[in-house]
Amino acid sequence: GELVWRETGDGHGTTLVATNAGLAAIGIEPEGTSTAPASAPDTPAEQTDAPTTRTPREGTKQAALIAMLRAPGGATIAEIVAATGWQPHTVRGAMAGALKKKLGLEVASEKVEGRGRVYRLPPA
């Protein structure tokens, strides 16, 4: 039979089944739609496309964040919060996630007397 995800306590089990749309969303080809030979699913597909680099959109809060960090004096979390309206944890998350991980930008920081921790990006 099918794998049981959870027992209900009355002897019945619950199973989970991903729809074709769900499989497609996570990059898995639904069963029965394959155009490859039957032995192909066991072999990994070769990746021929080079990964594309992301570029920030103009006129967004992310673009404003990048501009602030590229300014000669850099920016503090408090200054970015005032400019974007974001919460401090959102600013830190944007720097770690969007800038570092997605865009590959190297965010540097240092403590500056009278300002606290200042974050910077190298000039474009």
N, CA, C and O atoms as a GROMACS GRO file, in nm:
protein
  496
    1GLY      N    1   0.079  -0.118   0.000
    1GLY     CA    2   0.000   0.000   0.000
    1GLY      C    3   0.085   0.127   0.000
    1GLY      O    4   0.206   0.124  -0.019
    2GLU      N    5   0.016   0.236   0.022
    2GLU     CA    6   0.082   0.367   0.025
    2GLU      C    7   0.144   0.392   0.161
    2GLU      O    8   0.103   0.335   0.262
    3LEU      N    9   0.244   0.478   0.163
    3LEU     CA   10   0.306   0.516   0.288
    3LEU      C   11   0.209   0.601   0.369
    3LEU      O   12   0.138   0.686   0.314
    4VAL      N   13   0.205   0.577   0.499
    4VAL     CA   14   0.114   0.651   0.586
    4VAL      C   15   0.192   0.766   0.650
    4VAL      O   16   0.298   0.746   0.708
    5TRP      N   17   0.137   0.886   0.638
    5TRP     CA   18   0.201   1.004   0.694
    5TRP      C   19   0.169   1.016   0.842
    5TRP      O   20   0.258   1.045   0.922
    6ARG      N   21   0.044   0.993   0.879
    6ARG     CA   22   0.003   1.008   1.018
    6ARG      C   23  -0.110   0.910   1.048
    6ARG      O   24  -0.200   0.891   0.967
    7GLU      N   25  -0.104   0.849   1.168
    7GLU     CA   26  -0.213   0.764   1.215
    7GLU      C   27  -0.316   0.852   1.285
    7GLU      O   28  -0.279   0.943   1.359
    8THR      N   29  -0.444   0.825   1.260
    8THR     CA   30  -0.548   0.908   1.320
    8THR      C   31  -0.589   0.862   1.459
    8THR      O   32  -0.660   0.934   1.528
    9GLY      N   33  -0.546   0.745   1.500
    9GLY     CA   34  -0.580   0.694   1.632
    9GLY      C   35  -0.696   0.597   1.630
    9GLY      O   36  -0.715   0.523   1.726
   10ASP      N   37  -0.774   0.595   1.524
   10ASP     CA   38  -0.886   0.502   1.515
   10ASP      C   39  -0.860   0.394   1.411
   10ASP      O   40  -0.952   0.334   1.357
   11GLY      N   41  -0.731   0.370   1.384
   11GLY     CA   42  -0.695   0.265   1.290
   11GLY      C   43  -0.683   0.311   1.146
   11GLY      O   44  -0.645   0.233   1.059
   12HIS      N   45  -0.714   0.434   1.119
   12HIS     CA   46  -0.703   0.487   0.984
   12HIS      C   47  -0.574   0.568   0.971
   12HIS      O   48  -0.527   0.628   1.068
   13GLY      N   49  -0.520   0.568   0.854
   13GLY     CA   50  -0.400   0.646   0.829
   13GLY      C   51  -0.426   0.758   0.731
   13GLY      O   52  -0.520   0.752   0.651
   14THR      N   53  -0.344   0.858   0.738
   14THR     CA   54  -0.354   0.972   0.646
   14THR      C   55  -0.231   0.972   0.557
   14THR      O   56  -0.119   0.960   0.605
   15THR      N   57  -0.252   0.984   0.428
   15THR     CA   58  -0.141   0.993   0.335
   15THR      C   59  -0.144   1.128   0.267
   15THR      O   60  -0.249   1.192   0.257
   16LEU      N   61  -0.029   1.171   0.221
   16LEU     CA   62  -0.018   1.297   0.149
   16LEU      C   63   0.018   1.267   0.004
   16LEU      O   64   0.103   1.182  -0.023
   17VAL      N   65  -0.047   1.336  -0.088
   17VAL     CA   66  -0.019   1.318  -0.229
   17VAL      C   67  -0.002   1.456  -0.291
   17VAL      O   68  -0.089   1.542  -0.279
   18ALA      N   69   0.112   1.477  -0.358
   18ALA     CA   70   0.136   1.605  -0.425
   18ALA      C   71   0.064   1.606  -0.559
   18ALA      O   72   0.067   1.507  -0.632
   19THR      N   73   0.000   1.716  -0.590
   19THR     CA   74  -0.066   1.731  -0.720
   19THR      C   75   0.040   1.756  -0.827
   19THR      O   76   0.156   1.785  -0.796
   20ASN      N   77   0.000   1.745  -0.953
   20ASN     CA   78   0.093   1.775  -1.063
   20ASN      C   79   0.144   1.918  -1.054
   20ASN      O   80   0.262   1.944  -1.082
   21ALA      N   81   0.057   2.011  -1.016
   21ALA     CA   82   0.099   2.151  -1.003
   21ALA      C   83   0.201   2.165  -0.889
   21ALA      O   84   0.297   2.241  -0.901
   22GLY      N   85   0.179   2.093  -0.780
   22GLY     CA   86   0.273   2.097  -0.669
   22GLY      C   87   0.408   2.040  -0.706
   22GLY      O   88   0.512   2.095  -0.671
   23LEU      N   89   0.407   1.928  -0.779
   23LEU     CA   90   0.533   1.869  -0.825
   23LEU      C   91   0.606   1.964  -0.920
   23LEU      O   92   0.727   1.981  -0.909
   24ALA      N   93   0.532   2.026  -1.011
   24ALA     CA   94   0.594   2.120  -1.105
   24ALA      C   95   0.653   2.239  -1.031
   24ALA      O   96   0.758   2.291  -1.071
   25ALA      N   97   0.588   2.284  -0.924
   25ALA     CA   98   0.636   2.400  -0.848
   25ALA      C   99   0.770   2.373  -0.782
   25ALA      O  100   0.849   2.466  -0.764
   26ILE      N  101   0.798   2.248  -0.747
   26ILE     CA  102   0.926   2.215  -0.684
   26ILE      C  103   1.024   2.153  -0.782
   26ILE      O  104   1.128   2.102  -0.743
   27GLY      N  105   0.990   2.157  -0.910
   27GLY     CA  106   1.084   2.115  -1.013
   27GLY      C  107   1.086   1.966  -1.040
   27GLY      O  108   1.184   1.915  -1.093
   28ILE      N  109   0.980   1.895  -1.006
   28ILE     CA  110   0.972   1.752  -1.032
   28ILE      C  111   0.868   1.730  -1.141
   28ILE      O  112   0.756   1.781  -1.133
   29GLU      N  113   0.905   1.652  -1.242
   29GLU     CA  114   0.812   1.625  -1.350
   29GLU      C  115   0.709   1.523  -1.303
   29GLU      O  116   0.747   1.417  -1.253
   30PRO      N  117   0.580   1.551  -1.318
   30PRO     CA  118   0.477   1.457  -1.276
   30PRO      C  119   0.489   1.324  -1.350
   30PRO      O  120   0.532   1.321  -1.465
   31GLU      N  121   0.450   1.214  -1.283
   31GLU     CA  122   0.456   1.083  -1.346
   31GLU      C  123   0.361   1.077  -1.464
   31GLU      O  124   0.254   1.138  -1.463
   32GLY      N  125   0.401   1.004  -1.566
   32GLY     CA  126   0.316   0.988  -1.683
   32GLY      C  127   0.332   1.098  -1.786
   32GLY      O  128   0.269   1.090  -1.893
   33THR      N  129   0.412   1.200  -1.760
   33THR     CA  130   0.431   1.307  -1.857
   33THR      C  131   0.573   1.308  -1.911
   33THR      O  132   0.608   1.396  -1.989
   34SER      N  133   0.653   1.212  -1.872
   34SER     CA  134   0.793   1.209  -1.913
   34SER      C  135   0.805   1.172  -2.060
   34SER      O  136   0.735   1.083  -2.109
   35THR      N  137   0.893   1.241  -2.130
   35THR     CA  138   0.920   1.209  -2.269
   35THR      C  139   1.049   1.130  -2.282
   35THR      O  140   1.087   1.089  -2.392
   36ALA      N  141   1.118   1.108  -2.169
   36ALA     CA  142   1.244   1.035  -2.169
   36ALA      C  143   1.217   0.886  -2.158
   36ALA      O  144   1.108   0.846  -2.116
   37PRO      N  145   1.315   0.802  -2.196
   37PRO     CA  146   1.299   0.657  -2.180
   37PRO      C  147   1.280   0.621  -2.033
   37PRO      O  148   1.312   0.700  -1.944
   38ALA      N  149   1.226   0.501  -2.008
   38ALA     CA  150   1.193   0.459  -1.872
   38ALA      C  151   1.314   0.456  -1.780
   38ALA      O  152   1.298   0.477  -1.660
   39SER      N  153   1.434   0.432  -1.832
   39SER     CA  154   1.552   0.424  -1.746
   39SER      C  155   1.607   0.562  -1.710
   39SER      O  156   1.693   0.572  -1.623
   40ALA      N  157   1.561   0.666  -1.773
   40ALA     CA  158   1.616   0.799  -1.753
   40ALA      C  159   1.593   0.859  -1.614
   40ALA      O  160   1.682   0.931  -1.567
   41PRO      N  161   1.481   0.836  -1.545
   41PRO     CA  162   1.462   0.901  -1.416
   41PRO      C  163   1.570   0.870  -1.312
   41PRO      O  164   1.592   0.949  -1.221
   42ASP      N  165   1.638   0.755  -1.323
   42ASP     CA  166   1.741   0.719  -1.227
   42ASP      C  167   1.872   0.792  -1.253
   42ASP      O  168   1.958   0.797  -1.165
   43THR      N  169   1.889   0.849  -1.372
   43THR     CA  170   2.014   0.918  -1.404
   43THR      C  171   1.994   1.067  -1.387
   43THR      O  172   1.893   1.121  -1.432
   44PRO      N  173   2.088   1.136  -1.323
   44PRO     CA  174   2.073   1.280  -1.306
   44PRO      C  175   2.083   1.354  -1.439
   44PRO      O  176   2.162   1.316  -1.526
   45ALA      N  177   2.005   1.457  -1.453
   45ALA     CA  178   2.009   1.537  -1.575
   45ALA      C  179   2.130   1.629  -1.570
   45ALA      O  180   2.162   1.685  -1.466
   46GLU      N  181   2.196   1.644  -1.684
   46GLU     CA  182   2.310   1.734  -1.691
   46GLU      C  183   2.259   1.877  -1.703
   46GLU      O  184   2.166   1.905  -1.778
   47GLN      N  185   2.322   1.965  -1.628
   47GLN     CA  186   2.282   2.105  -1.634
   47GLN      C  187   2.368   2.174  -1.738
   47GLN      O  188   2.490   2.179  -1.726
   48THR      N  189   2.303   2.228  -1.840
   48THR     CA  190   2.377   2.294  -1.947
   48THR      C  191   2.368   2.445  -1.938
   48THR      O  192   2.453   2.515  -1.993
   49ASP      N  193   2.267   2.496  -1.869
   49ASP     CA  194   2.251   2.640  -1.858
   49ASP      C  195   2.338   2.694  -1.746
   49ASP      O  196   2.341   2.638  -1.636
   50ALA      N  197   2.409   2.802  -1.773
   50ALA     CA  198   2.488   2.867  -1.669
   50ALA      C  199   2.393   2.944  -1.578
   50ALA      O  200   2.294   3.000  -1.626
   51PRO      N  201   2.420   2.947  -1.448
   51PRO     CA  202   2.331   3.022  -1.360
   51PRO      C  203   2.332   3.170  -1.396
   51PRO      O  204   2.435   3.227  -1.429
   52THR      N  205   2.215   3.229  -1.387
   52THR     CA  206   2.205   3.371  -1.421
   52THR      C  207   2.224   3.454  -1.295
   52THR      O  208   2.180   3.414  -1.187
   53THR      N  209   2.288   3.568  -1.309
   53THR     CA  210   2.305   3.656  -1.194
   53THR      C  211   2.186   3.749  -1.187
   53THR      O  212   2.136   3.797  -1.289
   54ARG      N  213   2.141   3.773  -1.067
   54ARG     CA  214   2.025   3.859  -1.047
   54ARG      C  215   2.070   4.004  -1.041
   54ARG      O  216   2.180   4.034  -0.994
   55THR      N  217   1.986   4.092  -1.088
   55THR     CA  218   2.015   4.235  -1.079
   55THR      C  219   1.900   4.301  -1.004
   55THR      O  220   1.784   4.267  -1.026
   56PRO      N  221   1.931   4.396  -0.917
   56PRO     CA  222   1.824   4.462  -0.841
   56PRO      C  223   1.739   4.551  -0.931
   56PRO      O  224   1.790   4.611  -1.026
   57ARG      N  225   1.611   4.560  -0.900
   57ARG     CA  226   1.520   4.647  -0.976
   57ARG      C  227   1.536   4.790  -0.928
   57ARG      O  228   1.557   4.815  -0.809
   58GLU      N  229   1.525   4.882  -1.019
   58GLU     CA  230   1.536   5.025  -0.986
   58GLU      C  231   1.408   5.073  -0.920
   58GLU      O  232   1.300   5.021  -0.946
   59GLY      N  233   1.421   5.173  -0.834
   59GLY     CA  234   1.306   5.235  -0.772
   59GLY      C  235   1.242   5.155  -0.660
   59GLY      O  236   1.131   5.188  -0.618
   60THR      N  237   1.308   5.052  -0.611
   60THR     CA  238   1.254   4.971  -0.503
   60THR      C  239   1.326   5.003  -0.372
   60THR      O  240   1.428   5.071  -0.371
   61LYS      N  241   1.271   4.954  -0.263
   61LYS     CA  242   1.338   4.972  -0.135
   61LYS      C  243   1.473   4.900  -0.134
   61LYS      O  244   1.568   4.945  -0.072
   62GLN      N  245   1.480   4.787  -0.205
   62GLN     CA  246   1.607   4.716  -0.215
   62GLN      C  247   1.711   4.801  -0.286
   62GLN      O  248   1.827   4.805  -0.246
   63ALA      N  249   1.671   4.870  -0.392
   63ALA     CA  250   1.762   4.959  -0.463
   63ALA      C  251   1.805   5.075  -0.374
   63ALA      O  252   1.921   5.117  -0.377
   64ALA      N  253   1.712   5.126  -0.293
   64ALA     CA  254   1.746   5.233  -0.199
   64ALA      C  255   1.845   5.183  -0.095
   64ALA      O  256   1.938   5.255  -0.058
   65LEU      N  257   1.826   5.061  -0.047
   65LEU     CA  258   1.918   5.001   0.049
   65LEU      C  259   2.057   4.990  -0.011
   65LEU      O  260   2.156   5.024   0.055
   66ILE      N  261   2.066   4.944  -0.134
   66ILE     CA  262   2.196   4.930  -0.201
   66ILE      C  263   2.262   5.066  -0.218
   66ILE      O  264   2.382   5.081  -0.195
   67ALA      N  265   2.184   5.167  -0.257
   67ALA     CA  266   2.239   5.302  -0.274
   67ALA      C  267   2.292   5.356  -0.141
   67ALA      O  268   2.398   5.418  -0.137
   68MET      N  269   2.218   5.333  -0.034
   68MET     CA  270   2.262   5.380   0.098
   68MET      C  271   2.392   5.311   0.140
   68MET      O  272   2.481   5.374   0.196
   69LEU      N  273   2.402   5.181   0.114
   69LEU     CA  274   2.521   5.107   0.154
   69LEU      C  275   2.641   5.141   0.066
   69LEU      O  276   2.756   5.124   0.109
   70ARG      N  277   2.616   5.187  -0.057
   70ARG     CA  278   2.727   5.225  -0.146
   70ARG      C  279   2.770   5.370  -0.127
   70ARG      O  280   2.872   5.412  -0.181
   71ALA      N  281   2.693   5.447  -0.052
   71ALA     CA  282   2.731   5.586  -0.024
   71ALA      C  283   2.864   5.587   0.051
   71ALA      O  284   2.895   5.491   0.122
   72PRO      N  285   2.943   5.694   0.037
   72PRO     CA  286   3.076   5.698   0.100
   72PRO      C  287   3.075   5.667   0.250
   72PRO      O  288   3.168   5.604   0.299
   73GLY      N  289   2.973   5.711   0.322
   73GLY     CA  290   2.970   5.687   0.466
   73GLY      C  291   2.900   5.559   0.506
   73GLY      O  292   2.897   5.526   0.625
   74GLY      N  293   2.844   5.485   0.410
   74GLY     CA  294   2.768   5.365   0.444
   74GLY      C  295   2.639   5.402   0.515
   74GLY      O  296   2.591   5.515   0.503
   75ALA      N  297   2.582   5.308   0.588
   75ALA     CA  298   2.456   5.334   0.659
   75ALA      C  299   2.445   5.244   0.781
   75ALA      O  300   2.497   5.132   0.783
   76THR      N  301   2.378   5.294   0.882
   76THR     CA  302   2.349   5.214   1.002
   76THR      C  303   2.211   5.152   0.987
   76THR      O  304   2.132   5.192   0.901
   77ILE      N  305   2.183   5.054   1.071
   77ILE     CA  306   2.050   4.993   1.070
   77ILE      C  307   1.943   5.099   1.095
   77ILE      O  308   1.840   5.101   1.028
   78ALA      N  309   1.967   5.188   1.191
   78ALA     CA  310   1.869   5.293   1.224
   78ALA      C  311   1.842   5.384   1.105
   78ALA      O  312   1.728   5.422   1.082
   79GLU      N  313   1.946   5.419   1.030
   79GLU     CA  314   1.929   5.505   0.912
   79GLU      C  315   1.848   5.434   0.804
   79GLU      O  316   1.765   5.496   0.738
   80ILE      N  317   1.874   5.306   0.785
   80ILE     CA  318   1.802   5.229   0.684
   80ILE      C  319   1.656   5.212   0.725
   80ILE      O  320   1.566   5.222   0.641
   81VAL      N  321   1.631   5.187   0.854
   81VAL     CA  322   1.494   5.177   0.905
   81VAL      C  323   1.418   5.306   0.878
   81VAL      O  324   1.303   5.303   0.834
   82ALA      N  325   1.483   5.421   0.904
   82ALA     CA  326   1.418   5.551   0.882
   82ALA      C  327   1.387   5.574   0.735
   82ALA      O  328   1.284   5.633   0.702
   83ALA      N  329   1.475   5.529   0.646
   83ALA     CA  330   1.457   5.552   0.503
   83ALA      C  331   1.356   5.457   0.439
   83ALA      O  332   1.285   5.496   0.346
   84THR      N  333   1.349   5.332   0.487
   84THR     CA  334   1.264   5.232   0.422
   84THR      C  335   1.133   5.205   0.495
   84THR      O  336   1.036   5.160   0.434
   85GLY      N  337   1.130   5.233   0.625
   85GLY     CA  338   1.012   5.198   0.703
   85GLY      C  339   1.012   5.053   0.747
   85GLY      O  340   0.914   5.007   0.807
   86TRP      N  341   1.119   4.980   0.720
   86TRP     CA  342   1.131   4.841   0.761
   86TRP      C  343   1.164   4.832   0.909
   86TRP      O  344   1.211   4.929   0.969
   87GLN      N  345   1.139   4.716   0.967
   87GLN     CA  346   1.183   4.686   1.102
   87GLN      C  347   1.332   4.649   1.097
   87GLN      O  348   1.380   4.606   0.992
   88PRO      N  349   1.405   4.665   1.208
   88PRO     CA  350   1.549   4.632   1.207
   88PRO      C  351   1.578   4.489   1.163
   88PRO      O  352   1.676   4.465   1.092
   89HIS      N  353   1.495   4.392   1.205
   89HIS     CA  354   1.521   4.253   1.165
   89HIS      C  355   1.501   4.234   1.014
   89HIS      O  356   1.565   4.148   0.954
   90THR      N  357   1.413   4.313   0.955
   90THR     CA  358   1.393   4.305   0.810
   90THR      C  359   1.514   4.360   0.736
   90THR      O  360   1.554   4.305   0.633
   91VAL      N  361   1.573   4.466   0.788
   91VAL     CA  362   1.694   4.523   0.727
   91VAL      C  363   1.806   4.421   0.731
   91VAL      O  364   1.873   4.397   0.631
   92ARG      N  365   1.827   4.360   0.848
   92ARG     CA  366   1.933   4.259   0.860
   92ARG      C  367   1.906   4.141   0.768
   92ARG      O  368   1.998   4.089   0.705
   93GLY      N  369   1.781   4.098   0.761
   93GLY     CA  370   1.745   3.987   0.673
   93GLY      C  371   1.766   4.021   0.526
   93GLY      O  372   1.811   3.936   0.449
   94ALA      N  373   1.736   4.143   0.487
   94ALA     CA  374   1.756   4.185   0.347
   94ALA      C  375   1.904   4.186   0.313
   94ALA      O  376   1.943   4.146   0.203
   95MET      N  377   1.986   4.232   0.407
   95MET     CA  378   2.131   4.234   0.380
   95MET      C  379   2.186   4.092   0.370
   95MET      O  380   2.268   4.064   0.283
   96ALA      N  381   2.143   4.004   0.459
   96ALA     CA  382   2.195   3.867   0.459
   96ALA      C  383   2.136   3.784   0.346
   96ALA      O  384   2.208   3.708   0.281
   97GLY      N  385   2.007   3.798   0.321
   97GLY     CA  386   1.942   3.715   0.220
   97GLY      C  387   1.950   3.771   0.081
   97GLY      O  388   2.011   3.710  -0.007
   98ALA      N  389   1.888   3.885   0.059
   98ALA     CA  390   1.880   3.941  -0.076
   98ALA      C  391   2.015   3.988  -0.128
   98ALA      O  392   2.053   3.956  -0.241
   99LEU      N  393   2.088   4.062  -0.046
   99LEU     CA  394   2.213   4.120  -0.096
   99LEU      C  395   2.325   4.016  -0.101
   99LEU      O  396   2.392   4.003  -0.204
  100LYS      N  397   2.346   3.944   0.008
  100LYS     CA  398   2.458   3.849   0.012
  100LYS      C  399   2.428   3.722  -0.067
  100LYS      O  400   2.505   3.684  -0.154
  101LYS      N  401   2.315   3.658  -0.036
  101LYS     CA  402   2.287   3.528  -0.097
  101LYS      C  403   2.237   3.537  -0.240
  101LYS      O  404   2.289   3.469  -0.328
  102LYS      N  405   2.136   3.620  -0.264
  102LYS     CA  406   2.075   3.625  -0.397
  102LYS      C  407   2.155   3.708  -0.496
  102LYS      O  408   2.172   3.668  -0.611
  103LEU      N  409   2.204   3.825  -0.452
  103LEU     CA  410   2.275   3.913  -0.545
  103LEU      C  411   2.426   3.895  -0.539
  103LEU      O  412   2.497   3.946  -0.626
  104GLY      N  413   2.476   3.823  -0.439
  104GLY     CA  414   2.619   3.797  -0.428
  104GLY      C  415   2.701   3.919  -0.391
  104GLY      O  416   2.821   3.924  -0.419
  105LEU      N  417   2.639   4.019  -0.328
  105LEU     CA  418   2.711   4.139  -0.288
  105LEU      C  419   2.777   4.116  -0.152
  105LEU      O  420   2.720   4.051  -0.065
  106GLU      N  421   2.896   4.170  -0.134
  106GLU     CA  422   2.970   4.153  -0.010
  106GLU      C  423   2.945   4.273   0.082
  106GLU      O  424   2.999   4.381   0.060
  107VAL      N  425   2.864   4.253   0.184
  107VAL     CA  426   2.831   4.358   0.279
  107VAL      C  427   2.936   4.356   0.390
  107VAL      O  428   2.955   4.255   0.456
  108ALA      N  429   3.004   4.470   0.408
  108ALA     CA  430   3.105   4.482   0.513
  108ALA      C  431   3.049   4.570   0.623
  108ALA      O  432   2.965   4.656   0.598
  109SER      N  433   3.096   4.548   0.746
  109SER     CA  434   3.052   4.633   0.856
  109SER      C  435   3.168   4.662   0.949
  109SER      O  436   3.263   4.585   0.960
  110GLU      N  437   3.157   4.777   1.014
  110GLU     CA  438   3.258   4.815   1.113
  110GLU      C  439   3.193   4.908   1.214
  110GLU      O  440   3.096   4.978   1.183
  111LYS      N  441   3.247   4.907   1.335
  111LYS     CA  442   3.197   4.999   1.438
  111LYS      C  443   3.264   5.134   1.418
  111LYS      O  444   3.386   5.144   1.408
  112VAL      N  445   3.182   5.239   1.414
  112VAL     CA  446   3.231   5.375   1.396
  112VAL      C  447   3.194   5.454   1.521
  112VAL      O  448   3.079   5.453   1.566
  113GLU      N  449   3.292   5.523   1.577
  113GLU     CA  450   3.270   5.603   1.698
  113GLU      C  451   3.160   5.706   1.673
  113GLU      O  452   3.166   5.783   1.578
  114GLY      N  453   3.060   5.706   1.759
  114GLY     CA  454   2.952   5.803   1.749
  114GLY      C  455   2.836   5.759   1.661
  114GLY      O  456   2.728   5.818   1.668
  115ARG      N  457   2.854   5.656   1.578
  115ARG     CA  458   2.746   5.608   1.491
  115ARG      C  459   2.705   5.466   1.523
  115ARG      O  460   2.590   5.429   1.500
  116GLY      N  461   2.795   5.388   1.576
  116GLY     CA  462   2.766   5.247   1.599
  116GLY      C  463   2.813   5.165   1.480
  116GLY      O  464   2.907   5.204   1.411
  117ARG      N  465   2.748   5.052   1.455
  117ARG     CA  466   2.788   4.965   1.344
  117ARG      C  467   2.738   5.024   1.213
  117ARG      O  468   2.620   5.052   1.197
  118VAL      N  469   2.832   5.041   1.120
  118VAL     CA  470   2.802   5.098   0.988
  118VAL      C  471   2.825   4.989   0.883
  118VAL      O  472   2.928   4.922   0.884
  119TYR      N  473   2.729   4.972   0.794
  119TYR     CA  474   2.735   4.871   0.689
  119TYR      C  475   2.767   4.939   0.557
  119TYR      O  476   2.719   5.050   0.529
  120ARG      N  477   2.849   4.871   0.475
  120ARG     CA  478   2.890   4.928   0.346
  120ARG      C  479   2.893   4.820   0.238
  120ARG      O  480   2.910   4.702   0.266
  121LEU      N  481   2.875   4.866   0.115
  121LEU     CA  482   2.898   4.784  -0.004
  121LEU      C  483   3.009   4.849  -0.083
  121LEU      O  484   3.022   4.972  -0.082
  122PRO      N  485   3.091   4.770  -0.152
  122PRO     CA  486   3.191   4.832  -0.238
  122PRO      C  487   3.122   4.906  -0.352
  122PRO      O  488   3.011   4.869  -0.391
  123PRO      N  489   3.186   5.011  -0.408
  123PRO     CA  490   3.124   5.084  -0.520
  123PRO      C  491   3.097   4.991  -0.638
  123PRO      O  492   3.169   4.894  -0.659
  124ALA      N  493   2.994   5.021  -0.713
  124ALA     CA  494   2.955   4.937  -0.827
  124ALA      C  495   3.057   4.941  -0.937
  124ALA      O  496   3.040   4.875  -1.040
   0.00000   0.00000   0.00000
